[in-house]
Amino acid sequence: MKKKLYLLLITLICIPRLFAQQQSKTKSTLDSNRTQQLREISIAGKKAVKLRKDTLSAALRMQIPLLQMPQNIISISSALIQQQGSFQLKDMARNASGIYFGYNSSPFDNSASIKIRGFNAATTINGMPSRLVLGATLDDEALIENLEFIKGPAGFISAVGEPGGTLNISTKTPKEKLLNVQLTGGNYNLFRSTVDVGSKALDKGFSYRFNAAYQRQNSYLNNMKTEKYVIAPVVQYNFSPRTYVIAEYNYIRGEVKNGSSINKLRQDKDVLQDPIGVNYSAGIGLPLSVAQTHTGRFVAVHKFNSNWQLTSQSNYVKAPSTQWYMVSSNNRTSISFDDAGKTKRISSNSNLLGETYNTNLFLNGKFNTGQFKHTLLVGGDYTKGKDSLSTYYGTNPIAFDRNNPNYDVDPNMVAVTKRSIRQENKIHYTAAYVYDNIAFNQFLLTVGARYTEYRNQNILTTTRGPRTPDQYKQHAFSPRLALTFTPDSTSSIYFLYDQSFVPQTGQVVTETTASATAGQRTVTGTRPIDPQFGNSFDLGFKKKWFNGKLLTTINGFHSAKQNVSARDFRSYTAAAGAVAYYLQLGEVVSNGVEVDVIGNITDRLSLVANYTYVDAKITKDNNLDPTPDDPSIIGQKMPDVPQQIFNTWIQYSIPLKGYNKISLSAGQTSIAKLSAISQRDIFLPNYTKFDAGVSFTNPRYWVRVIADNLANKRYISSGDITTDFPYAGNNYFFVEGEPFNIRFSVGLRF
């Protein structure tokens, strides 16, 4: 498999040479093309790179200018992603306020843990869910045309959504003739190659686009080695300029050798103090960890005329993965040691499979009733999915000494495992919605609603056998009301009221009995968790500056959500503790303010800056009879939520002779008061990291150097603090931020 992919990528990278040789055989055609290309260069050379989009992508249905949208929405372009040299979503998130990637143990980037405004955020790809309950899909920069960060509820996008917001990934489709190749190298033996080749989208006939990538890199963690493969063909056929179909397939495969866990467990005395590369979870000889994502999409669009358009789109996402790493045999958590620095390790294997099928049909229309101008959206969604998670542990403990570590393991021995737990979900939901944007004078009134029905069958199997399946059936009617005032063509003031609905799967502990293990309880009774319902209010101001080049947004929000849940980390016996129990917190209120600045001040100077303050805390508790062992949690901060996030990225370009230029970039990311998951009002250490870059570009090629974490600061990017488990005192379960690293890229345009 690897040899075939290597061969494919080498062939793709050689295409430019073959293409150039073929062109040299027809000099007259070459001269003609050269003349046309020079004209295109002269235009592009005078324009600043556009960092943002002014409208949502067509897949997100609501087709009105973002300036008039009564919501804080930041849509960034692939040009900005390339300018910053970002490969991962967590790096791209710096371009919008309040985006935080929570506790995620995977060495590969995925959006399963994204949070906005203190709540988990939904993730969509081309406006359709990429995961449901347990799935965790892979993402890659090679596929991304633009990213859309929608802050607040967005019922017009998905049947299910948090009040925090949604991240949408818009993938690449045919638009113009191109052939781009990029090679990147960097720290920890990083090598990455990408190719992007496509034809011009025709008024009638076939067009195509093809993206591929290969990446190899060792981690800053010792013994961890990763590889990644991406293949993404897209074909479009236009029956006419008004009617076309698109067929797309994306394949991403990630592999990890010697263990895939990036979690660390440390005590107060050694957190961020030991060598950064120490990786107690590694096992040289463990089976290969593999994660894959297959995504197929089909879109059909018909424009009846300039005012009415019908769109049908469907996708199928399949994401299997198997993860291997070593854990301590006594508690099956991250590696912990006795006072002599010794432990026994066993292998841990998690098998995950997520499958999702989405289809939606929607109609966009424009019409007038007297002096009122309507922009109508009517549609319906259907989603069906299933996912499963199976956890296995090795049966052969292996002695391990921290003072004299031996990471080698017998492949045959660690591969012998016994299943601990299996969880399955079978999900269906359907929805219908209608939204009308009514323009009159300088006002835009938005009214609409979505009705959603949700069903889920949850099947849990432990070492004692399968439990009786839990059945969940939930529904909601979610209205939306907003008013936008545009005093002039460059600014708007808006007010938004929206309701959110999040169906939930899980069990709440209702009864326990004493356990033979000190400090632990055995679960004897549970009940299904209730769905979440929320009310959200936004008040904001948007303004364009410098002839529309720069957009600023100031937004205040208030979200109150009932039946919010959080993982129940109280200490239960091992057999029951393998089950993910939840706390039904009652009500959570999230208040805050967001400031976004993005765009160009001049053709030479661009700026991205954003700041978020979030106060998310529990205001109502369903615990009506608090005790010292089960106290009230009213006033407690929502777990794994930063109170403040501040990002900047500035670039200044210096024109040189012809259409050459040098660009200098600098940026920073700061996070303050990141709340722990298991402790009340305990915060992980604040941090600020600085990045910089320099690039040389001309119409034919570019050279770019990006340096991350210039000060080589050690920091906790996400995690938790527990008490007295497995060590006495504070225990830090965390993912450490990457140390100083540098990436050197060369790109060619043909």
N, C-alpha and C positions, 0 to 999 in steps of 0.2 A: 504494500500500500504506500509506504513512505517513498520507495524508489519511483513509483509512478507519479506521485505528487511532485517530487523533486524534478523529475523529467519534464512535467507539465510546466512548472514555474520557470525552469531554464529556457524552455521553448518560448514561453511568453516574453521573457526578458530579451530573447534574441530577435523577436519580431521586428523591433525598430531597425536593426541592421539589415534584415532581409527587405524590409520596406524601403529603406534608403537605397539599397542596391537596385531594386526594381525601378525606382524612380530615376536613377541615373541613366537607365537605358533609353529613356524617352526625354531628350533634352528640351524639345519644344514644349512639351507638357509641363516639364519642371519649371521652365521660365515663366509660363503662364501662371502656374500655381504660386510661384514665388512672388509675383506681382500682387496677387490677391492676398497672400499672407502678410505682405508688408503693409497693406492698407489696414488689415485687421490689427496688426501690432501697433500702428500709429494711434489707433483709437484706444486700445487697451492700455497703452503706456501712459496715457493722460488721466486715466481713471484711478481713483482710490479703490482698494479692495473693499467690497461691501461685506461687513461683518454680521449683518442681521437681515432678517426677512421682514417685509411689511404686511404680509398676510399669512394666515395659516395654510399649511399644505392642503391640497384638495381632499385628501383622505380623512381630514378632520371635520369635513362637512360644513362648518360655519364659515361662509365666505363673505366676510366684511373686513375692511381694513383694521389692522391691529390697533391703530390710534383710536378707533371708535368702539372697539371691543371693551365692554365694561368689566375688565379683568386684567390682572397683571400677567401678561404673557410675553415671554422672551423667546424669540426664534433665532437661533444662531446658524450661520452658514458653514459649509464645509471649508470655506476660505479661512475663517477664523480658527477652526480646528487645526488646519494645516499650519497656520501662522504660529500657533502655540506648540506645534509638534506633539499634540496629544494622541495617544493610542487608546486610552481607556476612558470610560464614561466618568469615572470619579475625578479625572483631571479636567474633563470638559465642563463639569458641574460648576467650576469656578466662574463661569460666565453669566450666571443667574443667581439672584439673591436666595438665600435660605435653603439651598440644596445640600443635603448631607447624606453620605453613604454610611450606614450603620454597621453593626457587628457582622462581618462576613468573613468566613474562614477560608474561602477559596483563593488560590493564587491567580485565578483568571477573573477578569473583570466581568461582573454581571450586575444587573440592576435590581436584584431581588430585595436588597436591603435599603433602597433609597427612601429618604424621609424628607418631607416638606412641611413647614409650619408645625412641627412637633408630632406629625402623624405619618404612618406608613403611606407611601405614594404608589399609585398604580403606574404600571409601565405598559405602553402600547407600541406596536410596530405598525406603521402606516394606519394608525387609528384603530387597531384591533388588539385585544389582549394577547400577550405573548406567554403568559403563565397564569395559573389559577391558584391552587393552594400550595402545593409542595414543589412545583416546578421551579427551576432556576436556569434560565437560558443564558447562553454566551452572547456577547456583543463584540463588535470590532469596528474600528474606525474606517476600514476599507469599504464598508457597506453604507456609511452614513452620508446622506446628502445634506440634511440639516437636522438639528435637534430643537424640539419645542418644549419649553418648560412652562406648563400651565399651572399657575398658583391659584388654589381654591377649587371648589367643585366644578366639574365639567360634564354634566349629564348629557350634553350633545355629543360627547365622544364615546362614552362607554356606559353599558348598563350598570356597572358596578364601579364606584369610585369613592375615594376618601375625600374629606373636606380639605386635606392638605394640598393636594394637587396631583398632577399627572405629568409624566415624562413620555413624550412621543418621539420615536425614532423614524425618520422618513428616509427610505432607502433610495439608492441611485437608479434612475431610469434613463432611457435615451433622450438626448436633447441636442447634442451637437457632435460633429466629428472630432474625435480626440484619440490620442494614444499617449498615455503618461506612464512612466516607470519611475519608481523610487526605491532606493537602497538606504538602509539605516544600520548603523553600528553603534555600540556603546558599552557601558560598564557591564560586568558579569556576562561577558561573551554574547552580548546582544547582537543578533543579525536579523534583519527584517527586509523582505522584498515585497513590493506590491506592483500590480499592473492594472491600469484602468483604460480599457479600449472601448470605443463606441462609435456608432454612426449617427448621422443627423436624423432627427425625427422628421418623417416625411408627411406631407398632407395625405398621401395615399401610398400604401405599400408597407413593407417590412422595415423595421429599424431594430437595433440591438445595442446592448451594453454588457460588458463582461468585466468583472473585478475578481482578482485573486490575490492572495497574500500568503506568505510563509514567514513564520517568526520562530526564532530559537533563542532562548536565554536561560542562564542560570539565575537562581534567586540570590538575594543577599543572605538568605538563610543557607547554611551549609548543607551540601549534598542534594539540594533540590534543583532539578533540571526540567525545563518546560519546553514544549514545542506546540505550535499552533498552525492550523491550515484553514484557509478561507477560499471558497469558490462560490461565485455569485453571478450566474448568467440571467439576463433579462431580455425578453423579446416583446416588441410592440408591433401591432399591425393596425394601420389606419385604413378603414374602409372609405373614409372621407375625412376632411378636417374636423367634422363634428362627431364622428363615430369611430371609436378605437377600442382595442383590447390589449391588455398587458398580461404576460405570463412571466413569473419570476420564481427562481429557486435560490435559496441561500443555504450554504452548508458551512458550519464552523466546527472544528474539532480541536480540542485542547488535550494535551498529554502531559503528565507529570511523573517523573521518575523518583523513586526513593521516598515517597510519602508526600501527600498533598496538603497537609494542615499547616497553616501559617499562624495558628494561635500560639500564644505563650502563656505560661503560668509562672508568676513570680511573687515573692514576698516583698514587703517594704524595703528590706535591706538590699535587695538586688534588682528591683525593678528599674530598667533602663541603665543599669550599672554594669552588667556582665557584658562580654563580647556580643555584639549585635547578631553575629551569625550563628550563635548557639541554637541548635535545632534538635531538641530532645525527641521530637515526634518522628524524626527521620529513621528509616530503616533501609540500608543498602541491600537490596534483594527483594524488597516488597514488590508485589505485582504492580503493573502499570496502572496509574489512575487515568481515566479517560472521561471527558465530558464532550457531548456532541449536541448540536442544535441543527435540525433540518426545518426549514421554513419554505413552504410553497404558497404562492399567492396568485390569484387570478382577478383581474379587474376588467369590467366592461362599462364604458361611458358612452352615452348618447345625448347630444345637445339638440333639442328640438328647434331651438332658435337661440338668440342671444340672451334670452331671459329664463329659459327653462332647461334643466339638465337632470337626467336620471343616471344614477351610479349604482352598480352592483359590485361588491368586492367580497372575496372570501379568502381565507388562508387556513393552512394546517401547519401546526407546529409540533414537532416531536423532539423531546430533549432527554435522552438517556444519559446517565453518568454512573460511574463507579469510582469511589474514592477510598484510598488506602492510607493508613498512617498508624503509628504506634501510640498506645495509651498505657497508663498504669493499670495493672491487673486488679488492684485492690479497690479502685473506685471508678475505673473506666472513663476517667477524664484526662485532661492534659497531664503530662508526666509530672509526678510528685515523688519526693524522696523522703526516706527516714533520716534520723539525726546523723547517721553515718554517711549519708549521700548515696544510699543504695535504694533500688526499687526492682520490681519485676515488670517487664513490659509484655503486652500482648498486642496482636494486630487488631485493628478496627477497620471494618469494611462497610460502607454505606452504598446501597444501590438505589438510584432514584430514576424514575421514569415519569415524565410529564407529557401528556398529549392534549392538544387543544384544537378544536375546529370552530372557526368563527365565520359567520356570513352576515352581511347587512345590505340592505337596500334603502336608498334614500333619494329624495327629490328636492332639488334646489330650484327656487323660482322667484321671480321679481314681478310685481304688478302694483298698480296704483288704485286707490279708492279715494277719489277726490284729491285733496291736497296731501294725503298720506301715501308714502312710498313703502311698500312692504318687501322685505327679503325673507322668504319663507323656507323653512327646513322641515320636512316630514319624512319619517323613516321608521325602520324596525330592525332589531338585531336578534340573532340566535347564536348561542354559544353552547357547545357540548365538550366536555373534557373528562379526562380521568388521569389520576396520578397515583404514584405509590412510592413509598420509602421503606426499605428493608435495611435493618442494622444487624451486623454480624460481629462477633468477637472471637479472637483466636482462642484455641484451647490449650496452647503450649506456652506457658510463661517463660520468659527469657531474662536471666539476671542482667542487670545494667548498673554500672557504677559511674556516678557523675564525675568522680575524681580521676577515673581511668576509663573513659567512654569507648565502647566498641559498638559502632553502628551497623556492623554487618549482621545480617540475619539469614537463616536458611530459607530459601524460597519455598521449599516443599513444606517446611514446618509452619510458617506464618500463613500459608494458604489454607490450612485446616481451620475452619471456623464453625461456629454454631450461631444460628439466628437468635437474636434477642427480641426483636419486635418488627412487625410489618404493619404499615398504615396505608390504607387505600381510600381514595375519594372518587366518586362518580358524580359529575356535576352537569346540570342543565340550567340555563336561564334564557328567558326571552324578554324582550322589551319593545315598547312602542313609544314614540316621542313626536312632539310637534313644537317648534319654536318659530316665533315671528318677530322680526326686527322692524319696527315701524318708525320711519323717519318723517319728521315734520319740523319745518323751520330749522333750528339749530339743535334739535333734540332727537335722540334715538331711544325709543322704548322697546325693551326686550321682554316678551312674555312667552311662557312655554312650560312644558312639564314632560316627565318621563314616567312610565309605569313599568315596573320590573317584577317578574316572578322568578324565584330561585329555588332549586331543589338540589340536595346533596345527600348522598348515601356514604357514610364513613364506616369503614370496616377495619377493626383493629385486631391484630393477632399477636399474642405474646407467647412466652415459652409455655404457658399453661393452655394454649390453644386459642382459637378465634373467639372474640366476644360477639355478642348480639349486635348486628349493625345498627349504628345510630342514624336516624332519618332526620333531615333538616329541611323544612319547607318554609320559606320566608318571602315576603313581598313588600313593595313600597310604592307610593306615589310621591314623586319628587318635583315640586314646582320650582320655577326660576323667574325672578322679576328683577329688572335692571333699568336704569335710566342713565343716559350719557348726554352731556351738554358740551357742544363744540363751539366755543366763542369765536374761534377762527380756524383756519385750515391747518394750523400747526399744534393745536392743543385740545385737550378734552378733560372734563371732570365727570366722574362716574360714581354711581352707587349700585351695589349688587346685593341681592338677597337670593340665596340658593340653599337647597336642602340636599343632604347626602344620604346615601344608603349603602351600607357595607354588610352583606351577609357574613356570618361567622360560623366556623366549624370548630368544635372543641367541647370539652367538658369542664364544668365547674365542680370542685370538690365540695360536697355537702356534709359528709360524715367521715370520721376517721376513728380508729382505735389505736391504743398504745401498741408500739412495736417492741420487739425484743432488742432492737438496736437503740442505744441511748440517743435521745434527741430526735428520733424519727417517729413518724406515724404511718400507719397502714390505712390506705384509702378503702372505705367500705361503701360509699355512696357518692354518686355524681348526678348532674343534670345537664342537658344541652345548654350551650351558651346562647344568649339572645343576640339578635342582629343589632347593628349600630345604626342610630339615626342622629342626624346632626343639622344644626341651623348655622349658616355662615353669613356674615355681613362684611362687605368690602367697601371702602371709600378711598378713591384714588384720583391722582392728577397725572396726566401725561403731557409732555411737551417736546416738540422737535425743534432743534436748533441748527444753525449753520446750513440753511437751505435744505433742511430735512435730513442731513447727514448723521446727526446725533440725536438719540432718543433718551429722555429721562422719564422715570416713573417713580412716583412716591405713592405708597399704598399702605393703608392701615386696615387691619382685619380683626375680626372677632368670630371665633368658632366655638360653639358649645355642642358637644357630642355626648349622647347618652349610650349607656351599655358598652363603654370602652373596655377593652380587655387588655391584659398583660400576662405574660408567662408567670405561672405560679412557681416560684423557686423555693417554696418552703420545703423542708427536708422530709421526704417520704421514703419508705423502704425501697430497695433497689428494684424489685419486681414492678411495683406501682410507679416508681419514679421514672421508669423508662417511658411512661406515657406523658405527653405534653398536656399538662393541666393549665387552666387559665383562671385569673382573677377577674370577676365582673366588677369593675371599679365604680360604676354608677355614672358619674358625669365628669367630663374633662372640659375645661375651658382653655382655649389657646388665644391669647391676645398678642398683637405685635405690630411692627412696622417694617416695611421693606423699601429700600431705595435702590434703583437700578439706573446705571448710566452706560450706554453702549453705542458705539458708532465712531464716526470720524469728525474730528474738530477741523482739520484741514486735510488736503489730499496726502500730506506727509505724516500727520499726527493722528493716531487712533487711540481710543480709550475704552476700557471696560472696567467698571467699578461697581460694586454692590455691597450693601450692608443689610443685615437682618437682625432684629431683636425679637425674640420669642419668649413669652412667659406662658408655658403650658403646665397646668397643674390640675390636680383632682379637686373638684368642688363638692361632689356628693359621693357618699360611700354606701354601698348596699349592706355593709356590715352594721346591722342595727344593735348589736350587743357586743361591743368591743371588749376585749380582755387583754391582759398583759402579753399573752401568747399570740393574740390575734387583734392587734390594736387598730384603731381607725386610721385611715390613710388620707383623710381630708387635708388638703394643703400640700401634699407631697408632689414634687415635680414629676412630670412624665419622664419615664426612663429613656435613656439613650437619645437625649435631645440637647443640642447645644443652645445656650441662651443667646449667644451672639456669633455671627459669622461675618467676616469682612474679607473681600477679595478685590484685588486690582490687577490690571494688565495694561501696560501702556507700550506703544510702539511708535518709533519715529524713523521715517525713511529719508535717506539722503540720495537724491538723484545724481547719477553719474553720466558719463558720455553715452549718447544714444539712449536706449531704453533700459540701461542697467541701473540698479540701485542697491544700496546697502541699508539694512533695517536693523535697528537696535531695539531690544525689548526687555522689559523688566516687570516683575509682578510679585505679589505676596498673597498668602492665605493665612488667616487667623481664625482660631476657634476658641471661645471662652465659655467656661462653666458647662461642660458636657456632663450631663447627669448620668450617674451609674444606674444599672438596671435593678440591682438587688438591695441597694441601700437607700434609705430615705435622705434626700437632700445632700448626698455625697457626690462630689464632682471629680472627674478625672483632670489631670493637669492641663492648663491652658497651653497653647502653642502658637507660634508664628513661624512660617517657613517662607524663604525667598527664592525666586527663580529668575532666570535671565536667558536671553537668547540673542543671537546675531545671525543675519542671513544675507546672502547676495543673490539677487534674482535678475534674470533678463527673460525675454519672451521664449527662449529655448530651454533654459535649464535654471536650476536654483541649487544653492548650497546653504544648509541651515545647521546651526549648532544650538542646542537647548540644554541648559544646565538646571537641574531641579535640586532644591534643598541646598542652596549655596553654602550655608553655614554648617552643613552636615549635622543639623540638630537632631537629637533623638527625641521622639515624641510618640505618644499613644494616639493612633488615629481613630480607634474605636475599641470599646471593651466594657468591662464591668469590674466592680470591686465587691467581693464577698467577705464574710467574717467567719473565721474558725473552720473553714473547710477548703482544702484538705489540711491546711496548716493553721496553727493558732495565730490569731491576729488577722491583719488584712491580707487578702489574696487577690491578686490582679490577674484576671483572665482578659487578654487583650491582643490586638493586632498592632504591631509597631509600624510606624511610618517609614517609608524607604529612606535610606541615607543618601548622601550626595551621589548623584549620578548624572552622566552627560551622554547626549545622543547626537550623533553626527549623521546628517541625511543629505543625499544627493538625488535630485529629481531631474528627469528629462521629459520634454514635451516634443512631440513629433507632429 
